[in-house]
Amino acid sequence: MAEYRLFQMVYYLMDKGNTTASELAEKFEVSIRTIYRDIDILSAAGIPVYTTQGKGGGIFLPENFVLNRSLISEEEQNQILTALQGLSGVDEQSNRTLLKKLGSVFQKQTANWIEIDFSDWNLQNESLFQTLQNAIFHKTRIKIHYFSREKTGSQRKVEPLKLIFKAREWYLYAYCCEKQDYRLFKLKRIRELQLTTETFDREAPEKVLQSEKIYTAEKTPIRLAFAPEMAYRVYENFETVEEKAGRLLVTAEYPVNDSLYSFLLSFGGQVEVLEPASVRNELIKKIDQLKNLY
């Protein structure tokens, strides 16, 4: 985000005192031309960023510079602080430092009203996330062993572009070198990851989810009845719930695949499929298979 980079640049200059265009370009992973364009934008906004040539020169801010809060509205201040708080789980150290400085400049305690952590309790997943983050930042190709919806595992070489959090799941948006096309990979289905020495120049689109659909399979309306003991999970997973005759009734649309049956079986004997008959009958078959197994 260009706006976010501009804020980081200002506070980097306030901390560092003096730097160079090449150093900023390397830090923010953009071209030197982009850095000079950013300097022009900051100058036009009234922030006195100076450049000097020759030995001892560079890019700097006056020592007594203080960011003028009037440049940013009350609503924008809150939005910036809240957005950075939400990002703290992704790049914890740098964003927390920036968040603290912004809170001090704005004289707000906004940063304390919410705490977000996108990681889970699985240290292996956390390691995977951090490795992918580094690969994206440094534009490094990676090799992954991935299990697709077709239940087949395959080796892929991909160019990681962006991590996406959607519907309570993490996805990697990447260019697949084998398929020669862009793909969304569910992080939970990646079993092996290896960094290569190859780099790439491809850029991630500003908005991935506007043009990509994570779920592309045709969906079927399914009518379910849950025991009241499952209320905590029902209200977690469904927006509209009808209470009738001591049961919780819901209607939702799902792709009819193994993921659906795994979801239904996770409720044990606390859910009944009312409609359609095809899903109900297939679930009975799977229950019989489990009975034969045990």
GILIN-V477060 format. One line per field, one symbol per residue. ss: DSSP state (A for helix, B for strand, O for the rest). phi: phi as a letter, one per 30 degrees, with the letter a starting at -180 (. if undefined). A space follows every 50 residues. Layout:
# GILIN-V477060
ss: ???
phi: ???
This chain:
# GILIN-V477060
ss: OAAAAAAAAAAAAAAAOBBOAAAAAAAAOOOAAAAAAAAAAAAAOOOOBB BBOOOOOBBBBOOOOOOOAAAOOAAAAAAAAAAAAAAOOOOAAAAAAAAA AAAAAAOOOAAAOOOOOOOOOOAAAAAAAAAAAAAAAOOBBBBBBBBOOO OOBBBBBBBBBBBBBBOOBBBBBBBBOOOOBBBBBBAAABBBBBBBBBBO OOOOOOOOOOOOOOOOOOBBBBBBBBBAAAAAAAAAAOOOOBBBOOBBBB BBBBBOOAAAAAAAAOOAAABBBBBOAAAAAAAAAAAAAAAAAO
phi: .dddddddddddddddjabbdddddddchbddeddddddddddddjcddc bbcididkcacedcdbdddddbdedddddddddddddeddbedddddddd ddddddhbcedcdbbbbddcdcddddddddddeddddchcdbcbcbcddd iccbdbcbcdcacbcbhibcbccbcddddhadbccdddcdcbbbdccdcb cdcdddbdddcccdccddcbdbcbbcdedcedddddcbdcbccahibccb bbcbddaddddddddddhdcbbddaddddedddddddddddddc
